Amino acid sequence: PETPAGSYEYPYTICEVLNPANCSDAKATVVVEAAPIKANNDTPPAINGKDGGSTTSVLDNDQLNGKPVVPAEVKLTPGTSPNKGITMNPDGTITVSPENLQEATNIHTASVKY
């Protein structure tokens, strides 16, 4: 676990037991693939614009290696907010702030990198 994707060379030597000086070196090349990652679109319940509030995390329905995302294992990069009163927090929740909210129905986008 926790091995970055890439190609790794692992050297080794084999020697004959009867003649220990009779040896040969070689290497095994191990290719490690990146875990598959899937960010899914989110449509949280509506938030009252007068009162404001927060959504659940956009990471809640995403997957890393076929399992639910563990926030510490991904880097969440918020996209451009559709409105100055809507912000994405580091934990993936989106906060609607009533004091700065302008009329908007745009979608907030984000990218998730592994």
C-alpha positions in Angstrom: 0.0 0.0 0.0 0.9 3.6 -0.5 3.2 3.0 -3.5 3.1 5.8 -6.1 2.3 4.7 -9.7 5.5 4.2 -11.7 8.0 1.6 -12.9 10.4 0.2 -10.4 13.5 -1.9 -11.0 14.3 -4.4 -8.3 17.8 -5.9 -8.7 18.7 -9.4 -7.5 21.4 -12.0 -7.7 21.2 -15.8 -8.0 24.2 -18.1 -7.1 24.8 -21.8 -7.4 24.9 -23.5 -4.0 27.6 -26.0 -5.0 29.7 -23.2 -6.6 28.9 -20.0 -4.7 31.1 -17.9 -7.0 28.9 -18.9 -10.0 26.4 -16.0 -9.9 24.3 -14.0 -12.2 22.7 -10.6 -11.7 19.3 -9.6 -13.0 16.5 -7.2 -12.3 12.7 -7.4 -12.1 10.8 -4.5 -13.4 7.6 -3.9 -11.4 4.9 -1.6 -12.9 2.6 0.0 -10.3 -0.6 1.5 -11.7 -2.5 4.4 -10.2 -5.6 3.5 -8.3 -8.8 4.3 -10.3 -10.5 7.5 -9.1 -14.0 8.6 -9.8 -15.6 11.9 -9.0 -19.4 11.8 -9.3 -21.7 14.8 -9.9 -23.5 16.0 -6.8 -27.0 17.4 -6.3 -27.5 18.1 -2.6 -30.9 19.2 -1.2 -31.8 22.9 -1.7 -30.5 25.4 0.8 -32.7 28.3 1.9 -31.0 31.4 0.4 -32.3 33.7 3.2 -30.9 31.5 6.0 -27.9 30.0 4.3 -26.3 26.7 5.2 -24.0 24.0 4.1 -24.2 20.9 1.9 -22.8 17.5 2.7 -19.3 16.9 1.3 -19.0 16.5 -2.5 -16.6 13.7 -1.7 -19.3 11.6 -0.1 -20.2 9.8 -3.3 -16.8 9.7 -4.9 -14.5 6.7 -5.1 -10.8 5.8 -5.0 -9.8 2.3 -5.9 -13.5 1.2 -5.9 -14.0 2.3 -2.3 -15.5 5.5 -0.8 -12.9 8.4 -0.8 -11.0 9.0 2.4 -10.5 12.8 2.4 -6.9 12.5 3.6 -6.1 10.4 0.6 -7.2 12.9 -2.1 -6.5 16.5 -2.9 -9.7 18.5 -3.4 -9.3 21.5 -5.7 -12.4 23.8 -5.8 -13.4 25.3 -9.2 -14.5 28.9 -9.6 -17.5 29.7 -7.4 -20.6 30.7 -9.4 -21.4 33.4 -6.8 -19.4 35.3 -4.1 -21.8 34.0 -1.4 -21.1 30.3 -2.3 -17.8 28.8 -1.1 -16.4 25.3 -1.1 -14.7 24.4 2.2 -11.6 22.2 2.5 -13.7 19.3 3.7 -15.8 19.4 0.5 -18.9 20.9 1.9 -20.3 24.0 0.1 -21.5 26.9 2.2 -24.2 29.3 1.1 -23.7 32.6 3.0 -27.0 34.6 3.1 -25.4 38.0 3.6 -23.5 37.9 0.3 -25.8 35.8 -1.8 -26.8 37.1 -5.2 -29.4 35.3 -7.3 -27.7 32.4 -9.0 -28.5 28.8 -10.0 -25.1 27.9 -11.3 -23.3 24.7 -10.3 -20.0 24.8 -8.3 -17.4 22.5 -9.8 -14.4 20.8 -8.3 -11.7 18.4 -9.3 -10.3 15.6 -7.2 -6.7 14.4 -7.7 -5.1 11.3 -6.4 
